[in-house]
Amino acid sequence: MLQSLHVKNLALIDEAEVNFGEGLNILTGETGAGKSIIIGSINLALGAKADREMIRSGAAYALVELVFSVEEPGQIRAIQELDLPVEEGQVILQRKLMENRSQCKVCGETVTARQLRQLSEILIDIHGQHEHQSLLKDGKQLEILDAYAGAELSAKKEKLREVYRKYRDKLRELSDNEADEETRKKECALAEFECREIEEAKLMPEEDTELERTYQWMNNVRKIEEAAETAHALCGYENDGAGSAISRALREIRTVSAYDETLREYERQLLDIDSLLNDYNRGMAGYLSGLEFDAGQFEQTEKRLNLLNHLKSKYGSTVEKILEYGERARETIEKYQDYDAYRAALTEETDKLKKKALSIGKEITRLRKKNAKALAEQMRSALSDLNFEQAVFEIQVETEEERLGENGLDLVRFMISTNPGEPEKELSQVASGGELSRIMLALKTVLADKDEIETLIFDEIDTGISGRTAWKVSEKMGILGKGHQLICITHLPQIAAMADTHYVIEKQVVENRSITRIRELGAKESVEELARMLGGDAVTESALKNAEEMKELAGKTK
């Protein structure tokens, strides 16, 4: 649920905060008061394209912050899969718009605008004129039907997706391996040469790493020997080495340690140092005695490294990758030595995958047709409630095997006739903007129980409607608001009367500057706002009475 909206320095808004409630939240106001800015600010916080012109004149930045409460486990899981935080059941989105850049944050963590858009698809569903128009697309209609069909269809689609991708990969393999006899001979000869070259090298895993270490040691053995001898001499017991100095120090302190406990402790420390130094000197002496340089071994190591580096330049950056390349070369040889059998086996496997994909696709078609009947029946009832009293609504599921893809075999079309006697036609040929908004509302009502998204925003839901139809829309939104949080901007009093929480958007002039304000209305103020919407600038007693009756009727309908 969207708990609050905070806006600062955006267009006509200097600073505004709105705390939204459960159920139906209605926003009203005079034309030009800034209602579109509210929806625009929410869209901005959700990752919409930022326009620097939206920053309020004279301000260095614009800021929008949304606070959502998230309790649905599915939503929390989806947010976490995006690697975004949820803090104590809350998600806080912040978008700061500056002259040369914008900054997006989720719960204080910087994110991209793309991540905000992904998050918005989980948290909120915004329906404006653009979203209503999406109903006209065939792909959207299939998506809606599949959402209605639910988990059973979703599981079948996932299974199909897996099989179809394997089928598509095999098709690609068949296409990539169409070669004439001359080409096959050339490729087979090349693979044989490469395979032989790799096999003759008799490579061992991680051999290159060990050889490189040995080569570096042998190449620097003189330097190692000089350094080790110097270190041994400096720590030895001859020629004023550290060992002889420690021995002298130990002899001196022993002459007086009996008189002082502190000195006895230092004596023990010197004994430890002397013991460690003895161990070191014995070890270093042994190391130096075994330090030998074998010129023949060095030459063999260098030669082997050169061979490995040559193979790396051709077949891969590590021994493991070279060996993998050799395996692929062997597979190529086997493939071309019996090319007809290889093609036949690949074709057979491709055909099996296609048959399996078609079989699953037909199961999906069956489920779609079954659910299309049920959804169409519910839609006819929902449309009747929205004053499409004699509307005919059908869902066509057209199936063609040639259409096989990850979504199946089907093309889904919503067909409607809004006038008695008129033939059913596609939505794009029949529905106006206002009718589309009502159809979308009907769909949302039907799909409400299947929709995990709690918050729905309706902008321009009242386009092209009035009178009795407006009441029908209002009633339907009241029903939808029982299970969802709705935020609706409207200019129709019939819809505004159904509000669980009513806000008014006003434009004021303060110090010669226009400022948009938004505030929550109490019960009396809500009636007065309805009266204004009914009667214009002059709020008469009859308009107030009419507004009160409208609120009472809305309350009874709920």
N, C-alpha and C positions, 0 to 999 in steps of 0.2 A: 504494500500500500504506500502511496505517496503521502508522506506525513507533512512535508513543508516545502515551500519554494521561497528562496531569498534572492532578490534581484537588486543590483546596485549599478548605477550609471549606464543604464541600457536604454537607448532611444529617449523616450519621454519620462522614463522612470529614474528618479534620483536614488531612491532606496525604498524597497517594499518587501514585506514578508507576509506569506499566506500560510496558515496552518489548515490543511484539508482534513475533512472528516470522512467517516465511512459512508457507504451508500452513494446517493446522488448529490454531487456538488455542482451547483449552477452558478455561472458567472454571467452577469448582465451589465448593461451600460449603454449610454448614448452612442450613436454612430460616431466614430472618430475618437472615442475616449481612450482607446489603446487596448481593446480586447485582443487583437491579433498579436500585440507585443507579448502578452502573457504566454500564448501558445508558442510564439517564436522563441521566447527565453527558455522554455522547457526543451524545445527542439535543440537549441544551442547547447544546453547542458548535456544533452544526449548525443552530442557529436556531430550535429548538422554543420554544414559549411558556414564558416564565420565570415561576416562582412564587417570590415573595420568601420564602416559608416554607422554601424549600430551603436558605437561608443558615444555616450552623451557628450555633446559639445562642451569643451572646456575640461573634461575629465581625462585622466591619464589611462584609465582602463575601465572595462565593464566586467562585472562578476555575476555569475549565476550559480546557485547552489541548490541541489535537490537532496532531500533526505527520505529514503525509503525504509520501511520496516519489512523484513523478509522472514517469513516463518515456514513457507512451503518447502519441504525437504528437496523436492525436485529442482526448485529454483536455486536453492543454496548449492546443490551439487553442480548445477550448470555454471554458476558463477565461479565456483572453485576450479572447475575444469578450464576456465579461461585464465586461471592463475591470478584471480583478482580477490581482494579481501572482503570478508563479511565480518563486521565487528559487533558482537553482542546482538545479533539479529538486525543490525542496521547496515545500510550501504549509503555512503555519502558521496555524491557526485559534485564536482566543482569544475567550472570552466571559467578561466580568466582570459579575457580578450584585451590584448594590447595593440599598439600601433603596428608593430612589425611581426608579432607572433601571438599565438594563443597557448595557454597552459591548461592541461587537463589532469585532474586528480580523482582517484577513488580511495576514500578513507585515508587521505593524506599521501597516497603513493602516486607518483607521476605516471600517467598512461598516455597512449596515443588516442587521437580522435576515433580511429578505427575500433579500438578496444571499447570506447564509450558506446559506439553504435552497436557492437556485439552485445554489450551489457544491456542496452536499452531494449533489445529484442526479448530479453528474459524478463525485464521488470515492468514494461509498459507497452500498451498497444494504442497508437494514435491514429484516429480516423478523421482525415480531412478529405477534401475533394479529390486529391491525388490518390488516396487509398481507395476511395470509392471507385475510381476509374480502373484500378487494378483488377476489379471484378470482371472487366471485359476481356481479360487475357485468359486464353485456354489453360495455360499452365496453372494460373491461380485457382481456377475452378476445380481442377484435378486435386490441387493441394487442399482445398476446403473439403472436398468429398473424402479424401484420405484421412483428414483430421477427424471427421465425423465417424469414419469406420473404426478408428481407434487402434488398440494394441494388436489385435489379430492380423490386421492388414499391415501394420508397421513391421511385424515380425516376418511376414512373407516378403515384404519389400527388401528387408535387410538380407534375407536369404538370396533373393534374386540379384541384389547388388553384388554379392560375393561371387555367384556363379557367372553373372554377365561379365564381370571384369576379367575372370579367367578366360571366358570365351573370346572376349575382345583381344586379350594378349595372344591367344593362339591364332586368331585371324591375322594379327600383325606379324606373328612368326611365319605363317604361311606366305604372307605377302613379301616379307623380307628375304625369303629363301626361294624365290622363283628365279632360277638361274639356268642358262643353256649349258650344253655339255662342255663347251670350250671354257666357259667361266668356271664351271665346277672343277675341271681339271687343274686350272691355274690355282684356284683357292685350295684345293686338296694338296697340290705340290708345295705350296707355301706353308700350309699347316704341318706337313710332314717335315719340312726343313726346320721349322720353329720347334716342333716337338723334339726332333733329334738333337738340336742344339741345346735345349734345356735338359734333356735326359743325360746327354754326355757330360754335362757339368756336374752331375751327381750332387746336387745341392742339399744342404741340411738346414732345417729351420733355425733361424737366428744365427746362422753361420757368419753372416756379414758383420754383425755386431761384435762378435768375439774376434774375428780377424782384424777389424778396424782397431780394436783395443790392443791386440798384440802388435800390430804394425806401428802404432803410435809409440808403444813402449820400446820396440827395437830401434825405431828411428831416433829416439832420444836417449839411448842407453848410455852414451858417453856423458851426457849432461847429468843423467841420473847418478852415475857412478861418482862423478866429481862432487856433486852436492852431498851424496851420502857419506863419502870419505871425509869431507870437511865437517859435516855434522858430527861424525863419529869422533874426529880429532878434538873438536871443541868440547865435547862432553866426556872425553876420556880421562885417564888417570896419569897421563904423561904430558910433558910440555905445557904445563899450566892449564890443562883442560878443566872443565867444570867438575869432573870427578875428583881430581887432586885438590881443588879448592874446597869442595865439600868435606873431604877427609881432614884437611887442616882445620877447618871450622869445627868439626866434630871433636877433634883432639883438644882444641882450646877450650871448648865449653865443658868438656868432661873434667877439666881441672878445677872447675868452680861450681858445677851443678849440684854437688852435695850440700852446698850452703844455701841453696834457694830453690824452692818448689817450682817457681815459674821457669827457672832455667832448666830444671829437669824435664819440664814439658817441652821446651824448645829442643832439648837434646833428643827426645823421642821423635820429634818431627824431623830433625836432621837425619836420624837413623832411617826413618821411612824414605826420605828423599834419596839417601845413599843407596838403599836397597833397590828403589825404582830405577835409579841411574845405572846400577850394576846390571839389572835385567835389560835395560835399554841397550847398553853397550855390548852385552853378549849377543842380543838379537841382531843388532846392526852389524856386528862382526860376522855373524853367520850369513846375513843377507849379502854382504860384500864378497864373502868367499865363494858364494854361489852365483855371483853376477858374471855371466859370460855372454859374449856376442857371437852368434853363429851366422856368418855371412851367407852360407848356403840356405839356411832356414829363412833368413830375411828376404832373399831373392824369391824363394818359393811363395812366401806370404804376399809379397808385392805382386807377383804374377797372378796369384789367385784373386787378390783384390781387384786387379785390373779386369779379370774375366767377369767377376761379379758386377762391377760397375758397367761393363759393356752390356751385360744382360739386363741390368736395371734400366739402362737408357732405351732398351727396345721393348721390354715386357712388363716393367713395373718397378716401383721405387723400393720394394723390399723383397727378400727371398720368398716370403709367403705369397706375394702378388705374382712373382715370376712363376711359382709352382701352380698357382690358380690359372694363369695364362696357358701353361702347358696342358692342364686338364681340358680347357676349352678347345685347344688345338687338337687334342685327341678326339674330342667329341665331333669336331668338324670333319676329321678324317673318317670316323665311323659313319657320319652322316652322308658324306659324298661317296664312300666306297659302296654303299647300298642305298643310293639316293631315292630310288623308287619306293623301297620299303619304308624309308624315313618319311617321305611325303604321304604315303598311304596311312601310316600310323598317326601322323600329325593331323591329317584330314579326318580320320576316324575319331580322334580325340576331340577335334573341333566340333564335329557333327554331334557327338554325345553331349557336349556342353551346351550346344544350341538347343537340342531337344529338351534338355533339363531346364534351361532358361525359359523356353516356350511353355513347358509344363507348369512351371511356377507362375509365369505370366498369366496363364489361363486361370489358375487358382485366384490370382489377384483380380482378374476381370470378373470372376464369379462373385467375389466379395464386394467389388465396387458396384456391380449391378444390383446386388441385394441391398446394399446400403443406399444406393441412389434412390430406390423406391421409397425407403423409409425417410430419407432426408427430404425428398420432394414432398412427401405427405406432410411432414412437420412444417416445411416452409410454406405450404399452402395455408395451413392453419395460422402460422405467424404473420403471413402477409395479409390474411383476412383481418387479423387484429390491428393491422396498420392501415386499414381502409382500402386495401386491394380486395374488395369483397368478392368479386367474381373473377379474380385473377387465376389463370391456369399456369402452373409451374411444373416443369418436368426436367429431369436430368438425363441427357443422352450419354451413353458410354459406347463409343465407336471403337471397334477392335480390329487391328490389322497386324498380322505377323511381321510385316515389313517394318513396323514401327518399334520392334523390339529394342528395348533400352533398359537402363537401370530402374525406370519407373514402370516398366511393363509394356503392354501392347496398346494402351488405350488413349483415346482423346476424349476428354470430358467437356460437355457443353451444357450450360444452363439455358433452358428455353422458357420463354414467358409470353403470355398474352394478358395484357392488363385490361382489355376491353372485350366484352362478350361478342362472340362471333368472329373475332379476329384470329387468324392462325398464329400458332406459337412461332416465335422467332428468337434468334440469339439476343442476348441482353444488349449488345452494341447496336442492334437495329431497332430496338424498342424503347429502352429505358432512358429517361432524362436524368439530369444531375440530381434532382430532388428524389426521383424514384430510386436511383441507385443508392442514395443514402439510406432510404427506408429498407431496401433489400439487404444492405449491409447490416443494418440494425436487426433485421429479422434473423439473419445468419448468426449474428453474435448471440442472440437470445437462444437460438436452437443449440448452438455449440457451447453455451455458457458452462455446462457441467463438465465439459471435456477440456476446458481452457485453464491452464495453470496460471496464466497472467491475470493478476488480480485487478490491476488498474487500467481502465480504458478511458481514453480522451476522445470526445466527439466534438469536432469543429465543423460547423456548417451542416449539422444534422437536420436543421430546419429549412434548408434551401428548397424553395419552391413549394412549401406546404403552408396550410393555414386551416382555421376552422376546425371541423370535426377530425380531419386527418391529423392535425397538430395534437388534439387530445389523445388520439390513438397512439401516436408516437410517444407522448408523455407517459401514458399508461405502461407502454412496453419498457420504457427506460426505468420506470419505477420498479417493475418486476426484475429487470436485469440488475438494478442497484441493490437488490436483496442479497445477491451472492457476490457482487463485485463492487469495487470502488469506481464510480463514474465521475468524470469531470467534463462538464458540457458548457460551451459558450452558446448562448441563444439570444434571439431577439423576440421570441414568442412567449407571451405570458402563460399560455397553456402548459408549456414545458417547464418554465420557471416555477410555476405553482407546485410542481411535484418535488421541489428541492428538499433534501434532508438538511443541507447547509447551503445558504444563499449568500453570494458575494456580489458586490457592486463595484464596477470599475468606473472611475470618475477622472475627468481632466480638469485641473485647476490652474489658475495663473498666479504664481507666487514670485514677487519681485520681477515682474515683466517676463517671466519664463513659464512655459507650459510644463506641467508636471502631472503624470498619471499616478493615481492612487488606487489601491484596492483594499476593501475592508469587508469584514463579515457583517451581515445584517441580522438584527434580532427579529423576532416574530412580527412586531409592529412595523419595523422598517421594511421588512420583506413585503408586507401587504402594500405599503406605500409605493414601493418600487414596481410591484405588479400594476398598481393603479396608474402609475406614470406610463408603463408600457401599453396599457389599455387606452389611456385617454390623451396621451401627448404631454405637452408642457404643463397644462393646467390640470391639477389633480382635483377632480370634483368629488362630491359626496357619493354620487352614483357610481363613479369609477372605483372609489374605495369600497363601496358595498359589493360591487361586482368582483373586486379582487378578493375580498373576504370569502365570498361564496365559492370562488375558484379554489382557494386554499382548502376550504372545508371539503369540497368535492374531491380534491386530490388526496386529502387525508383519508377519506372513506375508500377511495380506490386502492390505496396502499394496504 
